[in-house]
Amino acid sequence: MNIHCLGINHRTAPIDVREKLWFSSNEIPHLLSTLKLMQLKELVLISTCNRTELFYVPQESRTNEEPLWRILANRKGIEDSIEESHFYSLASVYAVKHLYGVASGIDSMVLGDVQILNQMKEAFALARESKTTSLLLNRLFNTAFQVGKRVRTETEISEGAVSISYAAAELASKIFEDLTKHTALLIGAGETGELTAKHLASKNLGNLLITNRTRKRAEELAAALNGRVIDFEKLLTELSHVDIVISSVEAPTYIVSAKDIKQAMKFRANKPLFIIDIGVPRNIDPQANDIDNVFLYDIDALNHIIDNNLARRQAEIPKIQQIIFDELTQYIAWHDSLDVTPTIRQLREQFENIRQEEVKKHIHHFSSDKQEEIEILTKRILNKILHTPMVNLKNGTTQVTDDDARTKIHTLRHLFGLDKKAD
């Protein structure tokens, strides 16, 4: 199986190396065209923040001696800051299995990452537009997408939040069924708080208020998330009007006491108040959790949720490995069927089955002494019909390149329905 993968990812290289080898969607088409001229018949380049992987089919006798990893490094001008040890190289079944693992989300930095499948589809679309794919990689990537689809419908690998920010947003959506009717207050505009606010916004949060000791930073974030800035000194008065509080600031003592929250709950008519305290040290007095209808979660509580969700995802891995094995087996069978011998055998078997079915339907119309003659006659007719196509099929695939031969055999198999699974 002449399929290869050259890659670099989060397991083989640090972020400061990976980011230098990231190719944008504008860079990829020209790179694909350049690489195809270097005796690569088919190729697809996947490039994300965590991986850059080239899947390719080389010519039977590739004479260019320059390693592909060096060509990629030279294209980005980083040949002095990247080493061959940062890369991995896979071939044949191992390359196919790796792609299926990527599509399933079990090879991602975040187990069960749902974004990678869309990134793979975009990479494949760019390759198709650049005309750098053909029979083998078209089939390979379509089956990889099938793996991803099966994994997401047949397993729970993507269920449950596995980051602090997403866990916080997920909890909020469970406590408040319809977030469009609710308001959140973000205290502090740090990275985790910002990510939490973004996740809430993606869940159609009604309103977002932002406060920060440095007002300029709050205004920048408010502009990005369509929020409204309030003065930091006035945050306690807003507790009566918001439903969700996300706090992530550096402070030596609690910035909100249990007494403050108890007072706010009186004005809220005891409506639920959901508080996410991401601060270290903690920003919110933990005794607030004893107040009715106040739901307070700190870093430890969120990490406990994340650990449980990760355990659930990891428990799904055996199911995913079975899906990968099933699809890998089918791809290998399809690839092997492109050899002329199994195709001739299956074609003959198919015609023989048709002959037997038709003879069985009508043999009773003939006397017993004629039935044997019918068998012999129909077999002779079948053999004569198939003789010339079979000879031409054998001879026609020995006088062309492997790629052309596979294409012809694939077309014949599709024409006569020899593959159980459609492309």
N, C-alpha and C positions, 0 to 999 in steps of 0.2 A: 504494500500500500504506500504509494509515493506522496504521502501528506506529511508536512513538517510544521513545527511551531518553534519560533525563536521568541523568547520573552524576557521581561524584567517585571517584577512585581514587589509587593510589600514584604514578601518573605526573603527576597534576595538582595534588596537594595533599600537604603534609607530614603526618606522623602526628598532630601536635598539632591539626591541623584535622580530619583524617579521624575521629579518635576522638570529636570533639564531635558528629559527624553520624551516629554509630552508633545504630541503633534495635534494641532488644531484641525478642525474640519476643512479649513481653507488650505492647509499644508498637505493634507493626506492625498488628494487626487494627483497632484504633480509627483509626489513621492511614489505612489503606486505605478504611475506611468514610467517613471525612471527605473524602478526595480524590475518591471516587466521586460524592459529592454536588456536587462542583465540575465537573460535566460531563465526567467521564472515564468511559467505558463499561466499560473493562477495565483492570486494573492489577495488577502484581506488584512487590513491593519486595524487593530483595536487599540485605542489610546485613551486612558482615563487618568485620574489623579493617582490611582493605585496600581496601574499596570499599563504596559505597552507591549502588545503581542502581535507578531506577524505570523499568520497562517499562510502557507504557500505550497505550491506544487512545482518543483523544479523541472527543467528540461532533462531528458534522459542522460545527457552528457553536458553538464554545466561546466564551462571552462574558466569562468571568472573565479580566480583564486582568493580575491579579497573577501574576508569574512563578512557576513551580513550585519553582524552586530557593529562592526567598525563602520560600515556604510551608513547605518542609522546614526551613529555617534557623529560622524563627519558632517552629516546633513544638518545636525543641530550645533555643530562647532564645539563639541564637548569631548573630543577624543582624548584630551589630556586629563579629564576628571572622571572618566568612567573606565571600568575594567571588564575584561571578558568574564570574570568571576561573578559579576552582577547579573549575568544572563543565564538562562536555562535553555536547553535545546531538546526537543522531543520529536519523535518520528513515528510514523505508522499508527498502530492502535493506540499508543501512548499519547500522541498528539490529539487524536479524536476524543479519547476519554477525558483529557484535560479540558478541552473545549466544552464538553458536556458538564464537567464539574463547575466551570465558570458560569455557564448558563443557569445552572441549578442554584447558584448562590452559596455553595459550600466551599468555594475557593476564595470568597471575598474576605476583606479585612473584617467587615461586620457580617457574621454568619447569617445567611438568608437575605442578603442585600437585594432589594427588588429593582434597583436602578440599573444594574449591570445588563439585564436582558434588553432594555431599551437602548442602552449604549451599544450593545452588540448589533442590534437591528440597524442602528444608524450607520455603524461601521460597514456593515454588509451592503447597505443601500449605496454608500459612497463607492464601494468597490464595483457594484453592478453598474453604476453610472459611469465609472471609469473604464468599464469593459475589461476588468481584470479577473473576472470569475468565469468559470465554465462548469462542466458536468460535475466534477468531484467536489469542489467547494460549494457550489449551489446546493447540492444534495446534503453536504455536511452541515452547512449552516441552517438549512431548513429543518434538519433533524435536531439540531441543537436548540432551535426555537421550540420544537415539539417537547424536548426534555424540560425546558423552562416552564412551558405551559402545564405539563403534567405535574411537575413539582409543586406549582402553585395551586393546582386544583385538587391534587391527591394527598398533599401533606400540609403541615402547619409550620413549615420552616420560616415563614415570614411573620408569624403571629407573635404578638407581644413586643413591647418596646425594649430595646437593648441599649439605649442611651439615656442619660439623665434628662436631657431636654425633651426627648420624645415621650419618655415615661411620664413626665409631668403633664404634658399636653394630653396624653392618652387618659390619665386619671381625671383630668378636668372634664373631658368629654363624657366620661362615665358618670360623674357626679351631676353634671348638667347636660341633660339629653340634647337640648337645642342651644348651642353656644351663640347663635345669632341674637338671642334675647339677653345676652349677658355681657358684662364689662370686666376687663382685666386691668390690673395696675401692675406695671413693671417697675420695681424699685432697683435702680442700678442698671447700667447699660453695658455690662460685661458680656463676654462671648457666650457663656451658658445661658444667661438670662435672655440675651438676644435670640438665641436659637429656640428657646422655649416659646418666646413671643411669636417667632416665625411659624412654629408648628401650630400654635393656637390660631394664628391668622389663616393658616391653610385649612383649618377646620371650621372656617366661616365664623370666627369670633365677631360678636356685635360691635364692641368698642374697645379700644386699647388706649390706656393712659400710661405715660412714661415719665418718671422722675429720676433725676440723677444729680449728684452734687455739682458736677460740671454740666451746666445747662446746654452748652453747645453740642455735646455728645448726645444728649437726650433729643435735641432738635433734629440731629442727623438721622437718628434711628426712627423718630416719629415720621419723618418725611419718607423714609424707605418703607415703613409698614402702615402708612396711612393712620398714624396715631395722633394723640394730642398730649402736649407737654404740660405738666403741672409743677409748681415750685416744690423743691425738696422739703421745705419747712412746712408745707401744707399737706403732707401725705397722710397724717393721722385723720384729718377731716374727711379725706376721700374714702376711708374704710367703711363709712356708712353707705356709700353709693356704689361700691364695686362688689363683684361676686367672687373674683379670683385675684389673689395677690401672689406675685412672683418676686422674691427678694434675693438679691445677690450683690451685696456690698461688703467692703472690708470695714469692720467696726469693732472696737474693743468690748462693747457691751451691746445688749439688745437694743435695736432701734424701735421696736414695737413691743410693748409689755402686754401681759395677759389682761391687765386692767384696761389698757387702751382698747383692746379687742372686745372686752366685755361691755365697755361703754358704747362701742360702735354697734354691737349686736342689739342693743336697746333701740337704737334709731332704725335698725334694719327690720324691726318686727320679727327678729329671730330667723330671718331667711338664711339659708346655708351660706357659709363663707369658706372657700377653699384656699388654703395657703400653702405655697411651695417655698420652703426655706432652703435655698441653695448655698447660703453664706457659710463660710468657715473662717472664724467662729460663727455660730448660728446668729442670725439676725432677729429671730422672733422668739419670745419667751415660750419654752416648750409647755408651760402650764396652760397655755391657751388651748391645748388639745383637750383639756378637761371641760371646756365650755360647750354647752349644747349647740349642735349644728355648726361647729367649727371643725374643719378637717385639715389638720396640719401635718405636712410631710417634710422631713428633713433629708439630707444626703443619705444617711444610713437607711432610712425607709425606702427611698427610691432605689438604692443599690440592691436592697433585698428583693425588690420587685424585678429588677434587671437580672439578677442571678437566677431567679426562678424561671424567667422567660428564656434565658440562655440555655438552661437545663432542658426546657421543653423543646427548644430548637435542636439541640444536640441529639435528643432522643429520636428526632425525625431522620437523622442521617442514614441509618440502615435502610429505610424506605427509599430514600433518594438514590442510594447506591444501587438498589435493585432496579430502579427506573433507568439509571444510567447503563447498567448491565444489559437490560432488555433492548434499549435503543442502540447500544453499541453492537450487540449481537446482530440486530437487523441491518445495521449499516455495513458490517463486515460481510454479511450474507449478500447484500445488494452489490457491494464492491466486487466480491468474488464471482458473482453471476455475470459480471461484465467480461469474464473470460469466455471464449467461444465454446469450449467443451460443455459446461453445464447448460448453456443456452441451447445448444443443439439437442442435448438430452431432454431438456424440459419441453422444447418445441415438439419433438417426436412423441413424448409422452402425452402432451395435450391433444395432438391429432389422433393418437391411438385411442385415447379415452373417448373422443368423439365417434371414431369408427365403431368401437365396441358398443356404445350406447345406441347408435342407429341400427346396428345389426341386431341387437337384442330386441329392439322395438318391432322389427319386421321379420325376424327369422322364422316365426311360427307360420308365416304364409307359405313356407317351402317344405317340401317333404324331407324326411330325415336324410335321404341319400344326397339331397341337394344342399343341405345346410353346411356340410364341410366344404363344398365347392364355393359357397358364398363367403366363408371365412377366408379361404385362400385368395379368391378374386379381390375382395376388398383390401386385403393386406398388400397385394401386388399393386393395386391402384394407388394406395397411400404411399408406398415406397417410390413409385415412379413420380408422383407429384412432388415429393420431398427431396428426391435425389439431386436435382439441379440446384435448388436453393441451398441445400446443405453443402454441396461442393463449393459453390460460389461464396458462401459464408466463411468456410475454412480458408479458401484461397484469398478472399478479399481482405481478411484481417491480418494476413501475414505480409502483405505488401504495402502497408500504410503504417503511420506512427501509432504508438500505443494510444495516444489521446484520440485520434481519429477512429481507431478500432473500437474503443470503449463507447464513443458516441454512436457509432453505427449499431453496435450490439444493444446499447441502451434504447435506441429508437425502435429496433426490432422487438425487444422485450415489451416495450410500452405498446407497440402496435398490436401485438398478439396477447396482451394482458398477462404476461408471465410473472410480473411482480404483483404480489398480493396487495402491497401498499402503493398507492399512487404517489407521484412526486409531490 
